[in-house]
Amino acid sequence: MGLFSHNDANGHNLSAFWQLSQRFWLGGKPRVTGLIVVMIGVVLAQLAVQFYLNQWNRHFFDALERRDGAELWTQTFVFLALACASIAMAATSVWARMTGQRKWRESMTRAILERWSAKSHAAPMNGHDHNAENPEYRLAEDVRVATDSPVDLLMALLSSVLTALTFFGVLWSVGGSIGVHVFGSRIDVPGYLVLGVIGYSTVMTALMLWFGRRMTSISEQRNQNEAEFRAAAEVLRGCDPGGEGRETKWMAKLERRLQEVMRSWRDLCWQLVDMTLVSHANFLLAPVAAYFLCFSKYLSGAMSLGEVTQSAAAFVTVQGAVNWLVDNYQRIADWRSSANRVAALIDAIDRMPEPSETEAMPS
């Protein structure tokens, strides 16, 4: 089942969560539409700056190889201008993302509160039957995570797709083809750097998916155990010390909940260790792999130092873009867990009796 599926492992339907989200983002409010335009515009502007910085790598290192002092000073000023533009776009991106996240969280919280307030409160919410224990925490923390992460993830995904498409073209044009001798015959491989980055990224993504295959279930179980521990602590606070051993009973239950929390954190620790093996290896190997692919053409004189540097930078950029899932796997799992818990809360609220139903009940 996919990370963005409409149902979680426990069968909770996320349709209510998506409906509330669509009401905010697709409701046609001018301010929300403006935020969407700004966020997409920032992604495009950052891509343009990144493209010209990649071109700058080539011109700067070619000038360095020629020992051309005048050109080096020119490229220094070009870099400063690009750096200022990049800094301005980064700051604008933070403002747009956090504004969207804040407004979405507010809209989602108000909508859930409206549903809750419309129900009868004569009887407490039966959260244990619907995996919605500790609704106050879910309303505060899980709604925050469920509305924060998608904005960051979707902007990063859009940027990754556009970046990959743009820099595939850079690698194809700069890297060109390479001759490979097979059984005494020479075969020209066109766009070999593109094929190289696709192959490398495929291997890294497959490794991350394999090592991180249990991340979603572990994250969901950890959040569930934390919620049950908090719920048990709330009950203990209201226990009567002289209430026929009730305090001892709940202390034992609280101890069991604590052990489950610690067990889930231990599982999360080992899962992160496995994923770090892949992510850190990728961090070290990606630039080396790029230079390795360019060595033969540079040594033969078919590539200048600037072209090698530009190709290596484009390789790392494309590899990072293609590995969006690798870089965000843990955050996607955390988001899905929180979104499922918000959906469970909405489901539990919807199952609460209407005021007219409680009024009709015999006293």
PyMOL commands that set and color helices and strands:
alter all, ss='L'
color gray80, all
select helices_A, chain A and resi 15-25+30-66+69-117+127-130+135-175+192-211+215-237+246-299+305-322+324-350+355-360
alter helices_A, ss='H'
color red, helices_A
select strands_A, chain A and resi 178-182+185-189
alter strands_A, ss='S'
color yellow, strands_A
deselect
rebuild
show_as cartoon
